[in-house]
Amino acid sequence: MGLFLHICIPILAIITYFLRQSYLQSKLYTSLPKTNKDNKPYYDFVIVGGGTAGSLIASELASSFPHHSILLLEAGLPLRNHPLSEQSLPIGAPYNVGFGNIEWGYKVESQVTPLQGNVPSGFNGRQFPIPRGKGLGGSNEANFMLHVRGTKGDYTEWERMTGGDTRWGPESMASAEREYEERIVFASKAEQRRVDADDDVGGGGGSSQRVPSSHAHTLAEDWVKAAGESKYGRMVGSYNDPDVRRDGAFHYEHAVRDGVRQSTARQFLLPRMELDNLDVVVGANVEQILFDTGEEVGNGDDGVHAKGVMVTLDRCIVPSFSIPLLGTLIPEYSCLFGGRKAKDVGRKIEIPVRKEIILSAGAYATPHLLLKSGIGPKEELEAAGVKTVVDLPGVGKDLQDHPMLPMKYRLGKEGGVWVPKSAGTLSLGIPSTILSYLFRREGIISSSGCDMGYFGTSTSLYEGRPDIQLHNMITAGDSFLFEKLMKYSKWMKNDVGVPSDYGLFSQGLMFGPTLLHAKARGEVRLRPVTANTTSHDPIIEYEAFHEDKDLDRLIEGIRRVQNIMTQPSMVSHEPTLLHSRSLSEDFGADSDEYWRQYIKRFGFVVYHPTGTCKMGTVDEPMSVVDPKLRVIGIRSGGSAGGCGLRVADASVMPDITSGNTQVPTAAIGVQMVRILKDVYG
C-alpha cells in the first residue's frame, strides 16, 4: 500500500498540474478574436504586442472604457507566472534570454568593422544576439528587472524634439513614471521598498516606504564602498530621485516584489483579464495592417484610412514549467481543453477595428510591421515588392541602442573557490540558499546578479544626461551566461582566463561598461522575398563599434572599473582582471589599442533598442509619429470609414534615455492611455 501511494501521489499531482494550467489558460485567454455577423468592427481598440507598453495600455483602456471593447494580440506564449519558474525567479534572468520559446532569436547583421591582429575563427563577420521577449509581458519578462527612470535632461530633449510639447517634458514624464510605479515595488537589495499591507497586487494607491534590508550581496556592498574610496564616488540617495545628480556608484533598484519578478503583464494585465470588455489572444501573429482599398499614397494631412489587422493564428500552447539550474521539468504542451481548434491553426483572420490600432510590438517588430503593410521609404518598399501606402522615410531608421562590453575579474587564486568573510550573509550553501528564499524571499535566488552599478559622464557635454553606465554582475558557474546570453562561451574559455574561471564553484565579477549616448546608428529593413528566403525576420543592421569616439568613451568606462578595483575594499578579495591571450600578444595587455580590439571582438549591445519609429513634429522629414503618437499620413481614429493608427513603445523615443529603457517605455504607455482618454473620454 505504501509503495502504491508513493507512485500514485506524484502521478496525480502531475495530472492535476496539467489540468489546472489548461483550465487557467482557457479561462483567462480568448481562443479566437470575436467578430460580428455582418463583419462590422467588434473591437474599438486593438493593441498589437503584449510587452511593457502593450500590457499596460490594454489593462488601463479596459478599466477606463468599460463600454468599449479591447483586444490585445500577442504572438508569443501565455505568461509563465508560476512563482518558481525561471521567468518569476530573479535568479532566472540570464536563463530567460537563452530560451528560444520566450524570445524572438534576432541577430544583428554581420559586423563589418575590420579587426586587427591575429583574428581567431568566428570573430570576423560576427553576429551578436539581440534578444527580444516573445510572449505576454514581452522583454519585461526576460530582462534583469533593473528599475531606472529617465533623467530630466532626457525628457527636456524629448520636449525640444517634439516642438515643445510639454507632454514629453520632465514634469509630465515624471508624472507618467510615478503612475506606472503605483503598482510596481522597486528597491535595491541594500534598501528594500515595501508596500503597506492594505495594498493589493493589482491595485493602486496606498503608501510605500523604504526599510533596511540585510540581504545585499557582500561583494556588491564592498564594490560600492570601493567606488566611494575612489575619485568616482558613491551616490548619496537614489539614482531615480530627479533631484539627485546621477553620478557615482550605487546598488541597482529592482522591480522585484517578495522575491518575484514584476512586470506590466503581472501587475497591470493579469488582475483585469476577466473584465468582460477585454480579450487577450496569444499565439496571434499580426501579419499586416489593413487599409481601405483604392486609396492613393498618403503624404499629407488627409492621409489614408486604416481599417483593421490581418492575423495568423498559432496553436494553443500551455507554457513549459522550468526552474533555474534544473531546467525544464514539464515541457510545453497543447491545451487539453478550451483551446484553439486544429482547423484554426494557421488560419488568417481579418479583424476590423472601430477606433484605434495601437502598435506596441517593440523597436524591431513595430517598424517591421509598418514596412510589411506599406508604410515606409517608398524606394525600399518597391524594392521589396511591397505596395506603398504611405511614403514615410523614417520608418525603421535611427535605431539606437546601448553598446556594451564584458570584463571579467577572477577573485582569489586560479582554480580556487572564493569564500567571503561571512558565508552566511551570502547563503552560498544550497540548503540555506533555498531556505533563505522560501522563508524570507532573500538571498541570491531573489537577485538577477546585477546588483551594483555606476553612472558617470565622460565630458561636460553630458552633464544631466550621463553617457557612461556600468552593469556589474556577480558571477559563478557562468558558462551558461556566456553561452546562452552572449553566444560566445567557447571563445571566452579559449582566449580569456582558464576553464576554471567559468566553473560552477568559481566566483568572480563581470563588469559591463555601457555607452548611453552612442554615435552609432542602425536600421530595420524588410528582408527581400526570394526563392531561397528561409527567414521572415527583419534585417537589423547596427554597426556598434565603428565610431572611434564611441570606443574612446567605452575605454574610459574600462579605466574607471580598473581604478575602483584597486581600492582597499576590493583589494581584499584578490581580484585579477582576465585578459585575452591573443590580443595581449598582438597589442600588449591593457593598452588602449588592446581594448579597442577587445571591444570589437567581444562587445555587444545591452538590449535597449529605440528610435525606429521616431516621434517628432509633422514637418520633420524623419518623424514617423507625431507628439500624439499618431502615424503620420494616416487619418485620425473616429473619422468616417476607418480607424486611427498609433505607436506606443520604445520605437517612438526621439532620443535614447540615459539608462535602461523599460521604465521610460512604461511611461510612454501611460501617456498613450492619457491621450486616448482625452480623445474618447
RASULTA-V543979 format. One record per residue. N is the residue number from 1. RES is the residue in three letters. SS is DSSP state (a for helix, b for strand, c for the rest). OMEGA is omega in radians with two decimals (none if undefined). Layout:
n res ss omega
N RES SS OMEGA
N RES SS OMEGA
//
This chain:
n res ss omega
1 MET c 3.14
2 GLY a 3.12
3 LEU a 3.13
4 PHE a 3.14
5 LEU a 3.14
6 HIS a 3.13
7 ILE a -3.01
8 CYS a -3.07
9 ILE a 3.08
10 PRO a 3.13
11 ILE a 3.11
12 LEU a 3.13
13 ALA a 3.14
14 ILE a 3.12
15 ILE a 3.12
16 THR a 3.13
17 TYR a -3.14
18 PHE a -3.09
19 LEU a -3.11
20 ARG a -3.13
21 GLN a 3.11
22 SER a 3.12
23 TYR a 3.13
24 LEU a 3.12
25 GLN a -3.10
26 SER a -3.11
27 LYS a -3.02
28 LEU a -2.99
29 TYR c 3.11
30 THR c -3.09
31 SER c -3.10
32 LEU c 3.03
33 PRO c -3.13
34 LYS c 3.07
35 THR c 3.02
36 ASN c -3.09
37 LYS c -3.10
38 ASP c 3.13
39 ASN c 3.02
40 LYS c -3.07
41 PRO c 3.02
42 TYR c -3.05
43 TYR b 3.05
44 ASP b -3.10
45 PHE b 3.04
46 VAL b 3.11
47 ILE b -3.13
48 VAL b -3.14
49 GLY c -3.09
50 GLY c 3.13
51 GLY c -3.06
52 THR a -3.11
53 ALA a -3.05
54 GLY a 3.13
55 SER a 3.12
56 LEU a -3.10
57 ILE a -3.13
58 ALA a 3.14
59 SER a -3.06
60 GLU a 3.09
61 LEU a 3.14
62 ALA a 3.13
63 SER a -3.05
64 SER a -3.09
65 PHE c -3.07
66 PRO c -3.12
67 HIS c 3.06
68 HIS c -3.13
69 SER c -3.06
70 ILE b 3.07
71 LEU b 3.04
72 LEU b 3.14
73 LEU b 3.14
74 GLU b -3.08
75 ALA c -3.03
76 GLY c -3.05
77 LEU b 3.00
78 PRO c -3.13
79 LEU c 3.05
80 ARG c -3.02
81 ASN c 3.00
82 HIS c -3.00
83 PRO c -3.13
84 LEU c 3.12
85 SER c -3.14
86 GLU c 3.04
87 GLN c -3.09
88 SER c -3.10
89 LEU b 3.12
90 PRO a -3.12
91 ILE a -3.14
92 GLY a -3.06
93 ALA a -3.14
94 PRO a -3.12
95 TYR a -3.03
96 ASN a -3.08
97 VAL c 3.11
98 GLY c -3.11
99 PHE c -3.05
100 GLY a -3.08
101 ASN a 3.10
102 ILE a 3.02
103 GLU b -2.95
104 TRP c 3.12
105 GLY c 3.12
106 TYR c 2.97
107 LYS b 3.05
108 VAL c 3.08
109 GLU c -3.05
110 SER c 3.09
111 GLN c -3.08
112 VAL c 3.08
113 THR c -3.05
114 PRO c 3.09
115 LEU c -3.11
116 GLN c 3.08
117 GLY c 3.12
118 ASN c -3.00
119 VAL c 3.12
120 PRO c 3.10
121 SER c 3.10
122 GLY c -3.10
123 PHE c 3.11
124 ASN c -3.13
125 GLY c -3.09
126 ARG c 3.04
127 GLN c -3.14
128 PHE c -3.09
129 PRO b 3.06
130 ILE c -3.03
131 PRO c 3.00
132 ARG c -3.09
133 GLY b 3.08
134 LYS c -3.06
135 GLY b -3.12
136 LEU c -3.03
137 GLY c 3.08
138 GLY a -3.12
139 SER a 3.06
140 ASN a 3.11
141 GLU a -3.10
142 ALA c -3.06
143 ASN c -3.10
144 PHE c 2.97
145 MET c 3.13
146 LEU b -3.09
147 HIS c -3.05
148 VAL c 3.08
149 ARG c 2.95
150 GLY c 3.14
151 THR c 3.05
152 LYS a -3.14
153 GLY a 3.10
154 ASP a -3.03
155 TYR a 2.98
156 THR a 3.10
157 GLU a 3.09
158 TRP a 3.14
159 GLU a 3.13
160 ARG a -3.06
161 MET a 3.08
162 THR c 3.07
163 GLY c 3.11
164 GLY c 3.12
165 ASP c -3.05
166 THR a 3.09
167 ARG a -3.09
168 TRP a 3.10
169 GLY c -3.02
170 PRO a -3.06
171 GLU a -3.10
172 SER a 3.14
173 MET a 3.05
174 ALA a 3.09
175 SER a 3.12
176 ALA a 3.09
177 GLU a 3.13
178 ARG a 3.11
179 GLU a 3.05
180 TYR a -3.05
181 GLU a 3.09
182 GLU c -3.14
183 ARG c -3.09
184 ILE c 3.04
185 VAL c -3.12
186 PHE c -3.14
187 ALA b 3.02
188 SER b 3.09
189 LYS c -3.13
190 ALA c -3.10
191 GLU b -2.98
192 GLN b 3.03
193 ARG b -3.10
194 ARG b 3.08
195 VAL b -3.13
196 ASP c -3.04
197 ALA c -3.11
198 ASP c 3.04
199 ASP c 3.04
200 ASP c -3.02
201 VAL c -3.06
202 GLY c -2.99
203 GLY c 3.04
204 GLY c 3.10
205 GLY c -3.07
206 GLY c 3.13
207 SER c 3.10
208 SER b -3.14
209 GLN b 3.07
210 ARG b 3.12
211 VAL b -3.12
212 PRO b 3.11
213 SER c -3.06
214 SER c -3.06
215 HIS c 2.94
216 ALA c -3.13
217 HIS c -3.14
218 THR a -3.14
219 LEU a 3.14
220 ALA a -3.12
221 GLU a 3.13
222 ASP a -3.14
223 TRP a 3.12
224 VAL a 3.07
225 LYS a -3.14
226 ALA a 3.09
227 ALA a 3.09
228 GLY a 3.10
229 GLU a -3.12
230 SER c 3.12
231 LYS c -3.10
232 TYR c 2.91
233 GLY c 3.10
234 ARG b -3.12
235 MET c 3.03
236 VAL c -3.05
237 GLY c -3.09
238 SER c 3.06
239 TYR c 3.11
240 ASN c 3.09
241 ASP c -3.09
242 PRO c -3.14
243 ASP c 3.12
244 VAL c 3.12
245 ARG c -3.09
246 ARG c -3.07
247 ASP c 3.14
248 GLY b -3.09
249 ALA b -3.05
250 PHE b 2.93
251 HIS b 3.12
252 TYR c 2.98
253 GLU b -3.07
254 HIS b 3.05
255 ALA c -3.11
256 VAL b 3.14
257 ARG b -3.13
258 ASP c 3.07
259 GLY c -3.10
260 VAL b 3.10
261 ARG b 2.99
262 GLN c 3.09
263 SER c 3.10
264 THR a 3.09
265 ALA a -3.11
266 ARG a -3.00
267 GLN a -3.13
268 PHE a -2.95
269 LEU a -3.04
270 LEU a -3.14
271 PRO a -3.09
272 ARG a -3.05
273 MET c 3.11
274 GLU c 3.05
275 LEU c -3.05
276 ASP c -3.06
277 ASN c -3.13
278 LEU b 3.02
279 ASP b 3.09
280 VAL b -3.13
281 VAL b 3.09
282 VAL b -3.06
283 GLY c -3.08
284 ALA b -3.13
285 ASN b 3.10
286 VAL b -3.05
287 GLU b -2.99
288 GLN b 2.94
289 ILE b -3.07
290 LEU b 3.12
291 PHE b 3.06
292 ASP c -3.11
293 THR c 3.06
294 GLY c -3.13
295 GLU c 3.12
296 GLU c 3.10
297 VAL c -3.13
298 GLY b 3.06
299 ASN c -3.12
300 GLY c -3.10
301 ASP c -3.09
302 ASP c 3.07
303 GLY c 3.12
304 VAL b -3.13
305 HIS c 2.84
306 ALA b -3.13
307 LYS b -3.14
308 GLY b 3.14
309 VAL b 3.04
310 MET b -3.04
311 VAL b 2.97
312 THR b -3.04
313 LEU b 3.04
314 ASP c -3.14
315 ARG c 3.11
316 CYS c -3.04
317 ILE b 2.94
318 VAL b -3.05
319 PRO c 3.09
320 SER c 3.05
321 PHE b -3.09
322 SER b 3.13
323 ILE b 3.12
324 PRO c -3.13
325 LEU c -3.12
326 LEU c 3.13
327 GLY b -3.07
328 THR b 3.12
329 LEU b 3.09
330 ILE b -3.10
331 PRO c 3.07
332 GLU c -3.10
333 TYR b -3.13
334 SER b 3.14
335 CYS c -3.11
336 LEU c 3.09
337 PHE c 3.10
338 GLY c -3.05
339 GLY c -3.13
340 ARG c -3.14
341 LYS c -3.09
342 ALA a -3.10
343 LYS a -3.12
344 ASP a -3.13
345 VAL c -3.08
346 GLY c -3.12
347 ARG c 3.06
348 LYS b -3.11
349 ILE b 3.00
350 GLU b -3.13
351 ILE b 3.08
352 PRO b -3.07
353 VAL b -3.05
354 ARG b -2.99
355 LYS b -3.03
356 GLU b 2.86
357 ILE b -3.11
358 ILE b 3.14
359 LEU b 3.11
360 SER c -3.05
361 ALA c 3.07
362 GLY a -2.97
363 ALA a 3.02
364 TYR a -3.02
365 ALA a -3.13
366 THR a 3.09
367 PRO a 3.11
368 HIS a 3.11
369 LEU a 3.09
370 LEU a -3.14
371 LEU a 3.12
372 LYS a -3.10
373 SER c 3.09
374 GLY c 3.10
375 ILE b -3.10
376 GLY b 3.12
377 PRO c -3.01
378 LYS a -3.10
379 GLU a 3.14
380 GLU a 3.13
381 LEU a -3.13
382 GLU a 3.13
383 ALA a 3.14
384 ALA c 3.11
385 GLY c -3.13
386 VAL c 3.12
387 LYS c -3.12
388 THR c 3.04
389 VAL c 3.06
390 VAL b 3.09
391 ASP b -3.04
392 LEU c -2.97
393 PRO c -3.02
394 GLY c -3.08
395 VAL c 3.12
396 GLY c -3.11
397 LYS c 3.04
398 ASP c 3.06
399 LEU b 3.11
400 GLN b 3.09
401 ASP c -3.14
402 HIS c 3.09
403 PRO b -3.00
404 MET b 3.04
405 LEU c 3.11
406 PRO c 2.97
407 MET b -3.13
408 LYS b 3.05
409 TYR b 2.94
410 ARG b 3.05
411 LEU b -3.10
412 GLY c -3.05
413 LYS c 3.13
414 GLU c 3.11
415 GLY c -3.12
416 GLY c 3.09
417 VAL c 3.13
418 TRP c 3.11
419 VAL c -3.12
420 PRO c 3.11
421 LYS c -3.13
422 SER c -3.11
423 ALA a 3.14
424 GLY a 3.13
425 THR a -3.10
426 LEU a -3.05
427 SER c -3.06
428 LEU c 3.14
429 GLY c -3.06
430 ILE a 3.13
431 PRO a -3.10
432 SER a 3.09
433 THR a -3.13
434 ILE a -3.13
435 LEU a 3.12
436 SER a -3.14
437 TYR a -3.06
438 LEU a -3.04
439 PHE a -3.10
440 ARG a -3.09
441 ARG c -3.12
442 GLU c 3.08
443 GLY c -2.99
444 ILE a 3.11
445 ILE a -3.12
446 SER a -3.09
447 SER c 3.05
448 SER c -3.08
449 GLY c 3.14
450 CYS c -2.97
451 ASP c -3.08
452 MET b -3.08
453 GLY b -3.07
454 TYR b 2.95
455 PHE b 3.08
456 GLY b 3.13
457 THR c 3.12
458 SER c 3.10
459 THR c -3.14
460 SER a 3.11
461 LEU a -3.04
462 TYR a 3.06
463 GLU c -3.12
464 GLY c 3.08
465 ARG c -3.04
466 PRO c -3.12
467 ASP c 3.10
468 ILE b 3.08
469 GLN b 3.03
470 LEU b 2.97
471 HIS b -3.00
472 ASN b -3.08
473 MET b 3.01
474 ILE b -2.97
475 THR b 3.01
476 ALA c -3.11
477 GLY c -2.93
478 ASP c 2.99
479 SER a -3.14
480 PHE a -3.13
481 LEU a -3.09
482 PHE a -3.09
483 GLU a -3.05
484 LYS a -3.06
485 LEU a -3.03
486 MET c 3.03
487 LYS c 3.07
488 TYR c 3.14
489 SER a -3.09
490 LYS a 3.12
491 TRP a -3.11
492 MET a -3.09
493 LYS a -3.08
494 ASN a -2.99
495 ASP a -3.06
496 VAL b -3.14
497 GLY c -3.14
498 VAL c -3.09
499 PRO a -3.11
500 SER a 3.11
501 ASP a -3.11
502 TYR a -3.08
503 GLY c -3.06
504 LEU c -3.06
505 PHE c 3.02
506 SER c 3.07
507 GLN c -3.13
508 GLY b 3.08
509 LEU b 3.02
510 MET b 3.14
511 PHE b 3.12
512 GLY b 3.00
513 PRO b -2.98
514 THR b 3.13
515 LEU b -2.99
516 LEU c -3.13
517 HIS c -3.08
518 ALA c 3.02
519 LYS c -3.09
520 ALA c 3.09
521 ARG c 3.12
522 GLY b 3.12
523 GLU b 3.07
524 VAL b -3.11
525 ARG b 3.05
526 LEU c 3.04
527 ARG c -3.12
528 PRO c 3.13
529 VAL c 3.10
530 THR c 3.13
531 ALA c -3.10
532 ASN c -3.11
533 THR c 3.12
534 THR c -3.11
535 SER c 3.06
536 HIS c 3.08
537 ASP c 3.09
538 PRO c 2.93
539 ILE b -3.12
540 ILE b -3.13
541 GLU b 3.07
542 TYR b 3.12
543 GLU c -2.86
544 ALA c -2.91
545 PHE c 3.13
546 HIS c -3.14
547 GLU c -3.11
548 ASP a -3.13
549 LYS a 3.06
550 ASP a 3.13
551 LEU a 3.13
552 ASP a -3.11
553 ARG a 3.04
554 LEU a 3.09
555 ILE a 3.06
556 GLU a 3.06
557 GLY a 3.09
558 ILE a -3.11
559 ARG a 3.12
560 ARG a 3.05
561 VAL a -3.10
562 GLN a 3.13
563 ASN a -3.13
564 ILE a -3.11
565 MET a 3.09
566 THR c -3.11
567 GLN c -3.02
568 PRO a -3.07
569 SER a 3.10
570 MET a -3.13
571 VAL a -3.12
572 SER c 3.13
573 HIS c 3.09
574 GLU c -3.11
575 PRO b 3.04
576 THR b 3.09
577 LEU b -3.13
578 LEU c -3.11
579 HIS c 3.03
580 SER b -3.12
581 ARG a -3.09
582 SER a 3.13
583 LEU a 3.13
584 SER a 3.12
585 GLU a -3.06
586 ASP a -2.96
587 PHE a -3.10
588 GLY c -3.08
589 ALA c 2.99
590 ASP c 3.03
591 SER c 3.12
592 ASP a 3.14
593 GLU a 3.03
594 TYR a -3.08
595 TRP a 3.07
596 ARG a -3.12
597 GLN a 3.08
598 TYR a 3.14
599 ILE a -3.10
600 LYS a -3.12
601 ARG a -2.98
602 PHE a -3.09
603 GLY c 3.08
604 PHE b 3.05
605 VAL b -2.99
606 VAL c 2.97
607 TYR c 3.08
608 HIS c -3.09
609 PRO c -3.12
610 THR b 2.85
611 GLY c -3.02
612 THR c 2.99
613 CYS c -2.95
614 LYS c 3.05
615 MET b 3.12
616 GLY c 3.12
617 THR c -3.08
618 VAL c -3.11
619 ASP c 3.06
620 GLU c -2.99
621 PRO c -3.05
622 MET c 3.08
623 SER c 3.08
624 VAL c 3.07
625 VAL b 3.09
626 ASP c -3.10
627 PRO c 3.02
628 LYS c 3.04
629 LEU c 3.06
630 ARG b 3.07
631 VAL b -3.07
632 ILE c -3.13
633 GLY c 3.09
634 ILE b -3.11
635 ARG c -3.10
636 SER c 3.09
637 GLY c 3.13
638 GLY c 3.10
639 SER c -3.04
640 ALA c 2.99
641 GLY c -3.12
642 GLY c 3.14
643 CYS b 3.10
644 GLY b 3.11
645 LEU b -3.11
646 ARG b 3.10
647 VAL b 3.10
648 ALA c 3.03
649 ASP c -3.06
650 ALA a -3.12
651 SER a -3.08
652 VAL a -3.10
653 MET c -3.14
654 PRO c 3.08
655 ASP c -3.05
656 ILE c -3.08
657 THR c -3.08
658 SER c -3.12
659 GLY c -3.11
660 ASN c -2.89
661 THR c -3.03
662 GLN a -3.13
663 VAL a 3.05
664 PRO a 3.10
665 THR a 3.07
666 ALA a 3.12
667 ALA a 3.03
668 ILE a 3.06
669 GLY a 3.09
670 VAL a 3.14
671 GLN a 3.09
672 MET a 3.13
673 VAL a 3.12
674 ARG a 3.13
675 ILE a -3.12
676 LEU a 3.06
677 LYS a 3.10
678 ASP a -3.08
679 VAL a -2.98
680 TYR a -3.08
681 GLY c none
//
